[in-house]
Amino acid sequence: MNNAQLLDYCLSKPGTHQSTENQWQASQIKVAGVMFAMLRDIEGHPAISLKVGNKSAENLRHQHPEIVPCDCLNKAHWNSVLLDGNLPDSQFYALIDTAYQQVVSGLPEEKRHHITG
């Protein structure tokens, strides 16, 4: 899995768009203006940071050494996944799907309806 593949997958979700965060030299992926993923390098390693639930965040970190607390966002709600680890591609897709759904489900009903039709 590489940054381009992950970015393409994130942007294939309804209502998503990409913006640049210069401070972190990152590509942010948002739905209805709310970020659910961010692609960037962490200490020279390509990574994707994803929104997660409190309990899920720590469970994932314990299960996979390539999943670490996000160093620039709230560690209780964000994990970073190093792309050079052993995580299978299917797990990346599942984590992205979960992050996207978590953000969409938290949007006001009008915005959700506009995105999901």
Secondary structure, 3 states (H helix, E strand, C coil): CCHHHHHHHHHCCCCEEEEEECCCCEEEEEECCEEEEEEEEECCEEEEEEECCHHHHHHHHHHCCCEEECCCCCCCCEEEEECCCCCCHHHHHHHHHHHHHHHHHCCCHHHHHHHHC
